[in-house]
Amino acid sequence: MEIVNGNSSNPAEVTVKGWRNGLLLQLPLVSPWNELLAQTDDKLNAANAKSFWRGSQTTIDCGARIVSVAELDALMDRIKGEFGLVPISLVARDTATREAGERLALVAYPELPKVKKQPSGGGPTQGYTAEQREARQKEDAVVEAAAPPTVAPWYPAGASPNALYIPGTIRSGQRIVHDGPVIVFGDVNAGAEVFSESDVMVFGTLRGLAHAGCMGDEKARIIAASLRAPQLRIASKIARSPEEESGRNIPSRGAEVARIDGGEIQVFPLLSRS
C-alpha cells in the first residue's frame, strides 16, 4: 500500500493507495465501467480491504474521467457494502462529475489536495545524516496488509475528517506517515513506525516507534492502552522508557498518555488530572 502526494491523474487501471484520510481509489480514464468495477474488487481484495481497511475514509479520484450520478452511486454502494469503506470525498476535473459527487454527499475537489511536505532536516528524518535522509526519502512508504482485529473497530460518527484509522496491528517494518491524528485499533509492534503531525492513539500495546507532532506541535500526545515503547518522540523531544533505561521489564501500568510537560516528555496515567 503506497502513501501518495501529488496531483490527480488517471492511471491505466484502478489503483488503491494509502492517503491522508485512509484510502485513495483512483479510476482509469477509458476502461469500460463493468471492467472498472471488476478491477476495483480485485484491487481492494488484494489490499485486504475487507479486514485491514474496513471503516477507512475513502477518496474517489476520477481524474479526467466523466462519471454519472448512477455510476458513482453504484461504485459507492459496492465499496461500502462489500468492503466496509466510507467514501467521504471525490476528485474530478469535470464539473458535472463533481456535481454528481456533491449530490451523493461527497466533498468534491477539482484536483487532489496536496499533502504538506516535510521541511528538510525535520520530522521523521530529524537527526539523520544527509546520506541517511536521502536513502530514507527514496524508500516507498508501504503499508502492508496486517491481520484483521479480533473485534470490529468502532468509528465515532463525529470523528475528525483528517484522522487516519488503522483497524489492525501495525507490524515490524511497516511505517505510517500522516498529517493528522493516527488512531490504531490494535498493537504497534516493535520495529513498526508511526509518524503523526498530531496525536497518536493506540488501542493496544505500543512497542514500536511513535512520533507525535512530528512537524513541531508540542501539544501533541501519545496515548496507548499499554505503553511499552523503548522510545517516545513528541515534536523535537525524545524520551526513553524506564524499561530501556533500567534494562529490566516493568509491569504494565494501564492506559497512559505521554505529553510535553515542563519542557520534557512526561508520562501520566490516562485518567490522571496531573
LUMMAR-352707 format. One record per residue: residue number from 1; chain; x, z, y of N, C-alpha, C in turn. Coordinates in Angstrom, 2 decimals, padded with zeros to 5 digits. Layout:
N
NODE    k  c     n_px     n_pz     n_py    ca_px    ca_pz    ca_py     c_px     c_pz     c_py
NODE  NUM  A        X        Z        Y        X        Z        Y        X        Z        Y
...
***
This chain:
274
NODE    k  c     n_px     n_pz     n_py    ca_px    ca_pz    ca_py     c_px     c_pz     c_py
NODE    1  A   000.85   000.00  -001.18   000.00   000.00   000.00   000.89   000.00   001.23
NODE    2  A   000.71  -000.96   002.09   001.60  -001.15   003.24   001.00  -000.52   004.50
NODE    3  A   001.85   000.11   005.29   001.41   000.63   006.58   001.75  -000.41   007.63
NODE    4  A   000.76  -000.83   008.43   000.97  -002.00   009.28   000.87  -001.69   010.76
NODE    5  A   001.54  -002.52   011.56   001.39  -002.59   013.00   001.07  -004.05   013.33
NODE    6  A   000.85  -004.35   014.60   000.78  -005.75   014.99  -000.62  -006.24   015.25
NODE    7  A  -000.72  -007.53   015.56  -001.98  -008.14   015.95  -002.70  -008.73   014.76
NODE    8  A  -003.98  -009.03   014.99  -004.83  -009.61   013.96  -004.38  -011.03   013.62
NODE    9  A  -004.37  -011.36   012.33  -004.11  -012.72   011.88  -004.73  -012.88   010.51
NODE   10  A  -005.06  -014.12   010.14  -005.71  -014.36   008.85  -004.67  -014.61   007.77
NODE   11  A  -004.67  -013.83   006.70  -003.78  -014.08   005.57  -004.33  -015.21   004.70
NODE   12  A  -003.57  -015.63   003.70  -004.02  -016.70   002.81  -005.11  -016.22   001.86
NODE   13  A  -005.13  -014.92   001.58  -006.16  -014.34   000.73  -006.47  -012.93   001.24
NODE   14  A  -007.48  -012.31   000.67  -007.83  -010.95   001.08  -006.64  -010.02   000.88
NODE   15  A  -006.36  -009.20   001.89  -005.31  -008.18   001.76  -005.89  -006.82   002.11
NODE   16  A  -005.36  -005.79   001.46  -005.77  -004.41   001.70  -004.52  -003.62   002.07
NODE   17  A  -004.54  -003.00   003.26  -003.35  -002.30   003.74  -003.73  -000.94   004.31
NODE   18  A  -002.81   000.00   004.20  -002.99   001.27   004.88  -002.81   001.08   006.37
NODE   19  A  -003.68   001.72   007.15  -003.61   001.56   008.60  -003.99   002.86   009.26
NODE   20  A  -004.12   002.89   010.58  -004.24   004.13   011.34  -005.42   004.99   010.92
NODE   21  A  -006.55   004.40   010.57  -007.73   005.18   010.21  -007.93   005.29   008.71
NODE   22  A  -007.08   004.70   007.93  -007.25   004.74   006.48  -006.89   003.41   005.86
NODE   23  A  -007.83   002.45   005.89  -007.59   001.14   005.28  -007.90   000.01   006.26
NODE   24  A  -007.16  -001.08   006.08  -007.40  -002.31   006.82  -007.66  -003.41   005.81
NODE   25  A  -008.86  -003.99   005.86  -009.25  -005.08   004.97  -009.19  -006.38   005.77
NODE   26  A  -008.23  -007.25   005.44  -008.04  -008.50   006.18  -008.59  -009.67   005.38
NODE   27  A  -009.40  -010.50   006.05  -010.09  -011.60   005.39  -009.35  -012.92   005.63
NODE   28  A  -009.34  -013.81   004.61  -008.73  -015.13   004.80  -009.62  -016.01   005.67
NODE   29  A  -009.04  -017.09   006.18  -009.77  -017.95   007.11  -010.71  -018.91   006.41
NODE   30  A  -010.29  -019.47   005.27  -011.04  -020.60   004.71  -011.60  -020.37   003.31
NODE   31  A  -011.33  -019.28   002.64  -011.84  -019.08   001.28  -013.36  -019.06   001.27
NODE   32  A  -014.00  -019.69   000.26  -015.45  -019.59   000.13  -015.87  -018.12   000.04
NODE   33  A  -017.08  -017.81   000.53  -017.48  -016.42   000.64  -017.53  -015.71  -000.71
NODE   34  A  -018.05  -016.38  -001.74  -018.10  -015.75  -003.07  -016.70  -015.46  -003.59
NODE   35  A  -015.77  -016.37  -003.32  -014.38  -016.15  -003.73  -013.77  -014.99  -002.95
NODE   36  A  -014.13  -014.90  -001.68  -013.64  -013.80  -000.85  -014.12  -012.45  -001.40
NODE   37  A  -015.38  -012.38  -001.80  -015.91  -011.13  -002.36  -015.20  -010.77  -003.65
NODE   38  A  -014.92  -011.77  -004.49  -014.21  -011.51  -005.74  -012.79  -011.02  -005.47
NODE   39  A  -012.12  -011.63  -004.48  -010.78  -011.19  -004.10  -010.80  -009.75  -003.59
NODE   40  A  -011.85  -009.44  -002.83  -011.97  -008.08  -002.31  -012.05  -007.07  -003.45
NODE   41  A  -012.88  -007.38  -004.46  -012.97  -006.50  -005.62  -011.62  -006.34  -006.30
NODE   42  A  -010.93  -007.46  -006.51  -009.63  -007.42  -007.19  -008.61  -006.59  -006.41
NODE   43  A  -008.55  -006.80  -005.10  -007.56  -006.10  -004.29  -007.86  -004.60  -004.22
NODE   44  A  -009.12  -004.25  -004.08  -009.47  -002.83  -004.00  -009.27  -002.14  -005.34
NODE   45  A  -009.56  -002.83  -006.43  -009.29  -002.26  -007.74  -007.79  -002.06  -007.95
NODE   46  A  -007.00  -003.03  -007.50  -005.54  -002.92  -007.64  -004.99  -001.76  -006.81
NODE   47  A  -005.65  -001.46  -005.69  -005.22  -000.36  -004.82  -005.80   000.98  -005.26
NODE   48  A  -006.51   000.99  -006.40  -007.10   002.23  -006.92  -008.07   002.84  -005.90
NODE   49  A  -008.81   001.97  -005.22  -009.65   002.43  -004.11  -010.78   003.35  -004.55
NODE   50  A  -011.28   003.18  -005.78  -012.41   004.00  -006.22  -012.04   005.47  -006.30
NODE   51  A  -010.77   005.76  -006.49  -010.37   007.16  -006.59  -009.52   007.58  -005.40
NODE   52  A  -008.37   006.92  -005.20  -007.43   007.38  -004.19  -007.96   007.20  -002.77
NODE   53  A  -008.66   006.09  -002.51  -009.08   005.79  -001.13  -010.56   006.04  -000.89
NODE   54  A  -011.28   006.60  -001.87  -012.71   006.87  -001.69  -012.92   007.75  -000.46
NODE   55  A  -013.86   007.34   000.39  -014.14   008.08   001.61  -013.29   007.69   002.80
NODE   56  A  -012.34   006.77   002.59  -011.44   006.40   003.68  -012.14   005.52   004.72
NODE   57  A  -011.85   005.79   005.98  -012.37   004.97   007.06  -011.70   003.59   007.00
NODE   58  A  -012.50   002.54   007.13  -012.02   001.18   006.88  -012.32   000.26   008.06
NODE   59  A  -011.32  -000.52   008.44  -011.47  -001.55   009.47  -011.47  -002.91   008.79
NODE   60  A  -012.45  -003.74   009.10  -012.54  -005.10   008.55  -011.98  -006.06   009.59
NODE   61  A  -010.92  -006.76   009.23  -010.26  -007.69   010.14  -010.63  -009.12   009.75
NODE   62  A  -011.50  -009.74   010.54  -011.94  -011.11   010.27  -010.99  -012.14   010.87
NODE   63  A  -010.12  -011.72   011.80  -009.23  -012.66   012.45  -010.03  -013.74   013.16
NODE   64  A  -009.72  -015.01   012.86  -010.42  -016.14   013.47  -011.62  -016.60   012.65
NODE   65  A  -011.87  -015.97   011.51  -012.98  -016.38   010.65  -014.31  -015.99   011.30
NODE   66  A  -015.29  -016.89   011.21  -016.63  -016.62   011.70  -017.46  -016.06   010.55
NODE   67  A  -018.03  -014.88   010.77  -018.79  -014.19   009.72  -020.17  -013.85   010.27
NODE   68  A  -021.21  -014.16   009.49  -022.58  -013.90   009.92  -022.95  -012.43   009.67
NODE   69  A  -024.08  -012.03   010.26  -024.57  -010.67   010.04  -024.84  -010.44   008.55
NODE   70  A  -025.48  -011.42   007.89  -025.82  -011.27   006.48  -024.56  -011.15   005.62
NODE   71  A  -023.55  -011.98   005.90  -022.31  -011.91   005.14  -021.61  -010.56   005.34
NODE   72  A  -021.54  -010.14   006.59  -020.87  -008.88   006.89  -021.61  -007.71   006.27
NODE   73  A  -022.93  -007.75   006.32  -023.74  -006.69   005.73  -023.51  -006.61   004.22
NODE   74  A  -023.42  -007.79   003.57  -023.18  -007.82   002.13  -021.80  -007.26   001.79
NODE   75  A  -020.80  -007.61   002.60  -019.44  -007.11   002.36  -019.40  -005.59   002.54
NODE   76  A  -020.05  -005.09   003.59  -020.07  -003.65   003.82  -020.77  -002.91   002.69
NODE   77  A  -021.89  -003.45   002.23  -022.60  -002.82   001.11  -021.72  -002.77  -000.13
NODE   78  A  -020.95  -003.82  -000.33  -020.10  -003.91  -001.52  -019.00  -002.85  -001.48
NODE   79  A  -018.29  -002.76  -000.35  -017.16  -001.82  -000.32  -017.64  -000.37  -000.21
NODE   80  A  -018.85  -000.16   000.32  -019.40   001.19   000.35  -019.94   001.59  -001.03
NODE   81  A  -020.73   000.69  -001.63  -021.37   001.02  -002.90  -020.42   001.07  -004.08
NODE   82  A  -019.51   000.10  -004.16  -018.60   000.00  -005.30  -017.39   000.91  -005.17
NODE   83  A  -016.90   001.10  -003.94  -015.62   001.78  -003.77  -015.69   003.03  -002.90
NODE   84  A  -016.84   003.30  -002.32  -016.98   004.52  -001.53  -016.23   004.51  -000.22
NODE   85  A  -015.90   003.31   000.29  -015.20   003.22   001.58  -016.20   003.39   002.73
NODE   86  A  -015.68   003.72   003.90  -016.53   003.96   005.07  -016.14   002.98   006.18
NODE   87  A  -016.82   001.82   006.27  -016.50   000.87   007.35  -016.85   001.47   008.72
NODE   88  A  -015.88   001.45   009.64  -016.14   002.01   010.97  -015.88   001.01   012.09
NODE   89  A  -015.09  -000.04   011.82  -014.76  -000.96   012.91  -014.49  -002.35   012.37
NODE   90  A  -014.50  -003.32   013.30  -014.32  -004.72   012.94  -013.45  -005.38   013.99
NODE   91  A  -012.57  -006.27   013.53  -011.73  -007.07   014.42  -012.10  -008.53   014.24
NODE   92  A  -012.42  -009.22   015.31  -012.80  -010.64   015.22  -012.54  -011.32   016.55
NODE   93  A  -011.95  -012.50   016.49  -011.75  -013.27   017.72  -013.06  -013.92   018.18
NODE   94  A  -013.93  -014.22   017.22  -015.20  -014.88   017.51  -016.20  -013.88   018.09
NODE   95  A  -016.79  -014.24   019.23  -017.73  -013.34   019.90  -018.95  -013.04   019.04
NODE   96  A  -019.51  -014.07   018.38  -020.69  -013.87   017.56  -020.40  -012.94   016.38
NODE   97  A  -019.20  -013.04   015.83  -018.82  -012.16   014.72  -018.71  -010.71   015.20
NODE   98  A  -018.15  -010.52   016.39  -018.09  -009.16   016.94  -019.49  -008.61   017.18
NODE   99  A  -020.38  -009.47   017.68  -021.76  -009.04   017.91  -022.45  -008.67   016.60
NODE  100  A  -022.12  -009.42   015.54  -022.66  -009.09   014.21  -022.21  -007.70   013.78
NODE  101  A  -020.92  -007.41   014.01  -020.41  -006.09   013.67  -021.09  -004.98   014.46
NODE  102  A  -021.32  -005.22   015.74  -021.97  -004.21   016.58  -023.41  -003.98   016.14
NODE  103  A  -024.09  -005.04   015.68  -025.46  -004.89   015.18  -025.49  -004.01   013.93
NODE  104  A  -024.37  -003.98   013.21  -024.28  -003.17   012.00  -023.56  -001.84   012.27
NODE  105  A  -023.52  -001.45   013.54  -022.99  -000.15   013.97  -021.49  -000.02   013.81
NODE  106  A  -020.77  -001.15   013.81  -019.31  -001.10   013.78  -018.78  -001.18   015.21
NODE  107  A  -017.64  -000.55   015.44  -016.93  -000.72   016.71  -016.15  -002.02   016.61
NODE  108  A  -016.38  -002.96   017.53  -015.79  -004.30   017.43  -014.68  -004.50   018.45
NODE  109  A  -013.59  -005.13   017.98  -012.43  -005.43   018.83  -012.10  -006.92   018.74
NODE  110  A  -011.61  -007.54   019.81  -011.20  -008.94   019.75  -009.87  -009.13   019.03
NODE  111  A  -009.04  -008.09   018.99  -007.78  -008.16   018.24  -007.45  -006.78   017.72
NODE  112  A  -006.57  -006.73   016.76  -006.21  -005.47   016.12  -005.49  -004.57   017.11
NODE  113  A  -006.03  -003.38   017.39  -005.33  -002.47   018.31  -003.94  -002.14   017.77
NODE  114  A  -002.99  -002.08   018.67  -001.62  -001.80   018.25  -001.43  -000.30   018.02
NODE  115  A  -000.68   000.02   016.96  -000.29   001.39   016.70   000.95   001.69   017.52
NODE  116  A   000.97   002.84   018.18   002.11   003.18   019.03   003.39   003.25   018.22
NODE  117  A   004.43   002.63   018.75   005.72   002.64   018.08   006.51   003.87   018.50
NODE  118  A   007.36   004.33   017.58   008.20   005.47   017.88   009.37   005.05   018.75
NODE  119  A   009.70   005.85   019.77   010.88   005.53   020.55   012.14   005.73   019.74
NODE  120  A   013.16   004.95   020.07   014.42   005.06   019.35   014.97   006.47   019.46
NODE  121  A   015.38   007.01   018.31   016.01   008.33   018.28   015.02   009.46   018.15
NODE  122  A   013.72   009.19   018.01   012.76   010.27   017.90   011.94   010.15   016.64
NODE  123  A   010.97   011.06   016.49   010.06   011.02   015.38   010.76   011.25   014.06
NODE  124  A   010.28   010.58   012.97   010.79   010.83   011.64   012.27   010.55   011.47
NODE  125  A   012.89   009.73   012.33   014.32   009.43   012.18   015.19   010.24   013.13
NODE  126  A   014.59   011.27   013.75   015.39   012.09   014.66   016.52   012.76   013.89
NODE  127  A   017.71   012.70   014.42   018.87   013.30   013.78   019.61   012.36   012.85
NODE  128  A   019.08   011.16   012.62   019.75   010.18   011.77   020.88   009.51   012.55
NODE  129  A   021.87   009.01   011.84   022.85   008.13   012.47   022.19   006.79   012.71
NODE  130  A   022.83   005.96   013.54   022.27   004.63   013.83   022.14   003.83   012.54
NODE  131  A   023.10   003.98   011.65   023.08   003.23   010.38   021.93   003.72   009.50
NODE  132  A   021.74   005.05   009.44   020.65   005.61   008.64   019.30   005.21   009.21
NODE  133  A   019.21   005.21   010.55   017.94   004.85   011.19   017.59   003.39   010.92
NODE  134  A   018.59   002.52   010.98   018.36   001.10   010.72   017.90   000.90   009.29
NODE  135  A   018.53   001.62   008.37   018.14   001.49   006.96   016.72   001.99   006.75
NODE  136  A   016.38   003.10   007.42   015.04   003.67   007.28   013.98   002.74   007.84
NODE  137  A   014.28   002.10   008.96   013.32   001.20   009.59   013.07  -000.04   008.75
NODE  138  A   014.01  -000.39   007.88   013.85  -001.57   007.05   013.03  -001.28   005.79
NODE  139  A   012.84   000.01   005.52   012.06   000.36   004.33   010.59   000.01   004.55
NODE  140  A   009.93  -000.41   003.50   008.48  -000.59   003.57   007.83   000.77   003.45
NODE  141  A   006.92   001.07   004.38   006.21   002.35   004.30   005.06   002.16   003.31
NODE  142  A   005.37   002.31   002.05   004.41   002.01   001.00   003.74   003.29   000.52
NODE  143  A   002.44   003.28   000.52   001.68   004.39  -000.03   001.16   003.97  -001.39
NODE  144  A   001.73   004.50  -002.46   001.34   004.11  -003.81   000.06   004.83  -004.20
NODE  145  A  -000.66   004.24  -005.15  -001.87   004.88  -005.64  -001.49   006.17  -006.36
NODE  146  A  -002.22   007.22  -006.09  -001.96   008.50  -006.73  -003.14   008.87  -007.61
NODE  147  A  -002.95   009.89  -008.43  -004.01   010.31  -009.33  -005.21   010.80  -008.53
NODE  148  A  -006.44   010.53  -009.00  -007.61   010.97  -008.26  -007.72   012.48  -008.27
NODE  149  A  -008.33   013.07  -007.23  -008.52   014.51  -007.22  -009.52   014.92  -008.28
NODE  150  A  -009.44   016.16  -008.75  -010.36   016.62  -009.78  -011.75   016.85  -009.20
NODE  151  A  -011.83   017.09  -007.90  -013.12   017.27  -007.23  -013.21   016.27  -006.10
NODE  152  A  -014.34   015.58  -006.00  -014.50   014.59  -004.93  -014.38   015.27  -003.57
NODE  153  A  -013.58   014.74  -002.67  -013.39   015.38  -001.37  -014.63   015.30  -000.50
NODE  154  A  -014.73   016.24   000.42  -015.84   016.26   001.38  -015.32   015.74   002.70
NODE  155  A  -016.07   014.82   003.30  -015.68   014.25   004.58  -016.71   014.66   005.62
NODE  156  A  -016.36   015.57   006.55  -017.33   016.06   007.52  -017.89   014.95   008.39
NODE  157  A  -019.18   015.05   008.69  -019.84   014.00   009.46  -019.24   013.84   010.84
NODE  158  A  -018.74   014.93   011.42  -018.18   014.88   012.76  -016.68   014.74   012.78
NODE  159  A  -016.12   014.13   011.74  -014.66   014.04   011.63  -014.06   013.21   012.76
NODE  160  A  -012.80   013.52   013.07  -012.10   012.76   014.10  -011.98   011.30   013.69
NODE  161  A  -012.30   010.34   014.57  -012.21   008.93   014.20  -010.78   008.47   013.98
NODE  162  A  -009.80   009.28   014.39  -008.42   008.87   014.21  -007.73   009.66   013.13
NODE  163  A  -008.46   010.51   012.42  -007.85   011.28   011.34  -007.67   010.41   010.10
NODE  164  A  -006.59   010.62   009.39  -006.33   009.92   008.13  -006.58   010.89   006.99
NODE  165  A  -007.53   010.54   006.12  -007.88   011.39   004.99  -007.24   010.82   003.72
NODE  166  A  -006.48   011.66   003.03  -005.82   011.25   001.78  -006.50   012.01   000.65
NODE  167  A  -007.39   011.36  -000.12  -008.14   012.06  -001.15  -007.39   012.15  -002.47
NODE  168  A  -006.24   012.76  -002.49  -005.46   012.90  -003.71  -004.08   013.42  -003.41
NODE  169  A  -003.32   013.65  -004.46  -001.97   014.18  -004.32  -001.00   013.10  -003.84
NODE  170  A  -000.10   013.47  -002.94   000.96   012.57  -002.48   002.19   012.88  -003.32
NODE  171  A   002.69   011.90  -004.01   003.76   012.10  -004.98   005.14   011.90  -004.38
NODE  172  A   006.14   012.35  -005.12   007.53   012.20  -004.69   007.84   010.73  -004.43
NODE  173  A   008.49   010.45  -003.31   008.83   009.08  -002.95   007.82   008.41  -002.05
NODE  174  A   006.62   008.99  -001.93   005.60   008.43  -001.05   005.78   008.99   000.36
NODE  175  A   005.44   008.16   001.34   005.61   008.55   002.74   004.38   008.13   003.53
NODE  176  A   003.78   009.06   004.26   002.62   008.80   005.11   003.06   008.95   006.56
NODE  177  A   002.78   007.94   007.38   003.08   008.00   008.82   001.79   007.64   009.55
NODE  178  A   001.32   008.54   010.44   000.03   008.30   011.10   000.06   008.86   012.51
NODE  179  A  -000.69   008.22   013.42  -000.68   008.64   014.82  -001.77   009.65   015.16
NODE  180  A  -002.48   010.15   014.16  -003.49   011.18   014.36  -003.33   012.26   013.31
NODE  181  A  -004.31   013.15   013.19  -004.23   014.19   012.16  -004.20   013.59   010.76
NODE  182  A  -003.45   014.22   009.87  -003.40   013.82   008.46  -003.98   014.96   007.64
NODE  183  A  -005.00   014.66   006.83  -005.68   015.68   006.04  -005.58   015.26   004.57
NODE  184  A  -004.94   016.09   003.76  -004.67   015.77   002.36  -005.53   016.65   001.47
NODE  185  A  -006.41   016.02   000.68  -007.23   016.75  -000.28  -006.50   016.77  -001.62
NODE  186  A  -005.41   017.49  -001.68  -004.57   017.55  -002.86  -003.25   018.18  -002.47
NODE  187  A  -002.23   017.98  -003.30  -000.91   018.53  -003.03  -000.02   017.50  -002.33
NODE  188  A   001.03   018.00  -001.71   002.12   017.15  -001.23   003.34   017.57  -002.03
NODE  189  A   003.71   016.76  -003.00   004.77   017.13  -003.93   006.15   017.10  -003.29
NODE  190  A   007.09   017.79  -003.90   008.48   017.75  -003.45   008.96   016.30  -003.47
NODE  191  A   009.64   015.89  -002.42   010.11   014.51  -002.32   009.15   013.60  -001.59
NODE  192  A   007.92   014.07  -001.30   006.96   013.31  -000.50   007.14   013.68   000.97
NODE  193  A   006.72   012.78   001.86   006.88   012.99   003.29   005.58   012.67   004.03
NODE  194  A   005.22   013.53   004.97   004.04   013.31   005.80   004.45   013.48   007.26
NODE  195  A   004.30   012.42   008.05   004.61   012.45   009.48   003.32   012.21   010.26
NODE  196  A   002.99   013.12   011.15   001.78   013.00   011.96   002.11   013.30   013.41
NODE  197  A   001.52   012.54   014.32   001.67   012.85   015.74   000.81   014.05   016.14
NODE  198  A  -000.06   014.48   015.22  -000.94   015.62   015.48  -000.75   016.64   014.36
NODE  199  A  -001.86   017.21   013.85  -001.79   018.24   012.81  -001.62   017.65   011.42
NODE  200  A  -001.06   018.44   010.53  -001.02   018.14   009.10  -001.77   019.25   008.38
NODE  201  A  -002.80   018.88   007.60  -003.59   019.86   006.86  -003.57   019.49   005.38
NODE  202  A  -003.23   020.45   004.53  -003.10   020.20   003.10  -004.01   021.18   002.35
NODE  203  A  -005.04   020.64   001.68  -005.94   021.46   000.89  -005.38   021.59  -000.52
NODE  204  A  -004.17   022.06  -000.60  -003.46   022.20  -001.86  -002.11   022.83  -001.56
NODE  205  A  -001.12   022.52  -002.38   000.22   023.08  -002.20   001.12   022.08  -001.48
NODE  206  A   001.75   022.54  -000.43   002.70   021.72   000.33   004.11   022.07  -000.13
NODE  207  A   004.73   021.15  -000.89   006.11   021.32  -001.34   007.04   020.28  -000.72
NODE  208  A   006.47   019.21  -000.18   007.27   018.15   000.42   007.51   018.39   001.89
NODE  209  A   008.01   017.35   002.56   008.32   017.44   003.99   007.07   017.14   004.82
NODE  210  A   006.73   018.04   005.72   005.64   017.82   006.68   006.21   017.92   008.08
NODE  211  A   005.96   016.88   008.89   006.41   016.89   010.28   005.19   016.65   011.15
NODE  212  A   004.67   017.73   011.73   003.53   017.64   012.64   004.03   017.44   014.06
NODE  213  A   003.23   016.74   014.87   003.65   016.48   016.24   004.97   015.74   016.31
NODE  214  A   005.14   014.75   015.44   006.45   014.10   015.30   006.86   013.30   016.54
NODE  215  A   005.92   013.08   017.47   006.27   012.41   018.72   006.45   013.40   019.86
NODE  216  A   006.52   014.70   019.52   006.83   015.70   020.54   005.72   016.67   020.90
NODE  217  A   004.57   016.61   020.21   003.46   017.50   020.52   003.72   018.90   019.97
NODE  218  A   004.07   019.84   020.84   004.40   021.19   020.40   003.16   022.04   020.10
NODE  219  A   001.96   021.50   020.34   000.74   022.21   019.99   000.26   021.86   018.58
NODE  220  A   000.94   020.93   017.93   000.56   020.52   016.58   000.79   021.66   015.59
NODE  221  A   000.06   021.61   014.49   000.15   022.67   013.48   000.30   022.07   012.09
NODE  222  A   000.84   022.88   011.19   000.86   022.55   009.76   000.06   023.63   009.05
NODE  223  A  -000.99   023.22   008.35  -001.87   024.16   007.66  -001.88   023.78   006.18
NODE  224  A  -001.74   024.77   005.31  -001.75   024.49   003.87  -002.36   025.66   003.12
NODE  225  A  -003.06   025.34   002.03  -003.61   026.39   001.17  -002.49   027.19   000.52
NODE  226  A  -001.38   026.51   000.23  -000.19   027.18  -000.30   001.02   026.51   000.31
NODE  227  A   001.74   027.24   001.14   002.85   026.68   001.91   004.16   026.97   001.18
NODE  228  A   004.68   025.96   000.45   005.89   026.15  -000.35   006.98   025.16   000.03
NODE  229  A   006.87   024.54   001.18   007.85   023.53   001.59   009.18   024.20   001.95
NODE  230  A   010.31   023.60   001.55   011.61   024.17   001.90   011.92   024.06   003.39
NODE  231  A   011.22   023.15   004.08   011.48   022.93   005.49   010.20   022.50   006.19
NODE  232  A   009.99   022.99   007.40   008.85   022.59   008.22   009.36   022.02   009.53
NODE  233  A   008.67   020.98   010.04   009.05   020.40   011.32   007.80   020.27   012.19
NODE  234  A   007.92   020.75   013.41   006.88   020.57   014.42   007.57   020.14   015.70
NODE  235  A   007.18   018.96   016.21   007.85   018.37   017.39   009.35   018.30   017.10
NODE  236  A   010.17   018.89   017.94   011.63   018.84   017.72   012.15   020.08   017.01
NODE  237  A   011.25   020.99   016.61   011.66   022.24   015.97   011.71   022.08   014.45
NODE  238  A   012.67   022.77   013.84   012.82   022.75   012.39   012.94   024.20   011.91
NODE  239  A   012.22   024.54   010.84   012.30   025.88   010.26   012.47   025.76   008.75
NODE  240  A   013.29   026.64   008.20   013.48   026.70   006.76   012.62   027.82   006.20
NODE  241  A   012.13   027.62   004.97   011.24   028.61   004.37   012.04   029.83   003.90
NODE  242  A   011.37   030.99   003.75   012.06   032.17   003.21   012.64   031.92   001.83
NODE  243  A   011.93   031.11   001.01   012.45   030.80  -000.32   013.78   030.08  -000.23
NODE  244  A   013.87   029.12   000.71   015.08   028.34   000.87   016.22   029.21   001.38
NODE  245  A   015.90   030.12   002.31   016.94   030.95   002.90   017.44   032.01   001.93
NODE  246  A   016.55   032.58   001.12   016.94   033.67   000.24   017.38   033.21  -001.13
NODE  247  A   017.03   031.96  -001.47   017.38   031.45  -002.79   016.51   032.01  -003.89
NODE  248  A   015.39   032.63  -003.57   014.51   033.18  -004.60   013.07   032.77  -004.30
NODE  249  A   012.25   032.80  -005.35   010.85   032.46  -005.18   010.07   033.64  -004.61
NODE  250  A   009.17   033.37  -003.72   008.31   034.39  -003.13   006.87   034.06  -003.52
NODE  251  A   006.10   035.05  -003.99   004.73   034.77  -004.41   003.92   034.12  -003.29
NODE  252  A   002.96   033.30  -003.69   002.11   032.63  -002.72   001.39   033.65  -001.84
NODE  253  A   001.31   033.36  -000.55   000.70   034.28   000.40  -000.70   033.82   000.81
NODE  254  A  -001.24   032.82   000.14  -002.54   032.30   000.52  -002.42   031.27   001.63
NODE  255  A  -003.56   030.83   002.16  -003.56   029.79   003.19  -002.83   030.27   004.44
NODE  256  A  -001.99   029.39   005.00  -001.18   029.75   006.16  -001.16   028.61   007.16
NODE  257  A  -000.83   028.95   008.39  -000.68   027.95   009.45   000.68   028.14   010.10
NODE  258  A   001.39   027.06   010.27   002.67   027.07   010.98   002.47   026.44   012.35
NODE  259  A   002.95   027.10   013.37   002.85   026.57   014.72   004.03   027.08   015.54
NODE  260  A   004.26   026.47   016.68   005.34   026.91   017.56   004.84   028.10   018.38
NODE  261  A   005.57   029.20   018.28   005.23   030.42   019.00   006.53   031.04   019.50
NODE  262  A   006.63   031.26   020.80   007.86   031.80   021.35   009.03   030.85   021.24
NODE  263  A   008.73   029.55   021.24   009.80   028.56   021.19   010.32   028.24   019.82
NODE  264  A   009.77   028.88   018.77   010.21   028.64   017.41   009.00   028.46   016.50
NODE  265  A   009.22   027.84   015.34   008.14   027.69   014.37   007.90   029.04   013.69
NODE  266  A   006.67   029.50   013.75   006.27   030.75   013.11   005.14   030.44   012.14
NODE  267  A   005.08   031.21   011.05   004.04   031.03   010.03   003.15   032.26   010.01
NODE  268  A   001.83   032.03   010.07   000.86   033.12   010.09  -000.18   032.89   009.00
NODE  269  A  -000.80   033.97   008.50  -001.97   033.79   007.64  -003.03   032.99   008.40
NODE  270  A  -003.73   032.11   007.70  -004.66   031.21   008.38  -005.73   031.97   009.16
NODE  271  A  -006.17   033.10   008.64  -007.23   033.86   009.29  -006.71   034.90   010.26
NODE  272  A  -005.38   034.92   010.46  -004.79   035.90   011.38  -005.15   035.57   012.81
NODE  273  A  -005.28   036.57   013.64  -005.52   036.40   015.07  -004.22   036.44   015.85
NODE  274  A  -003.07   036.47   015.14  -001.77   036.56   015.83  -001.52   035.35   016.67
***
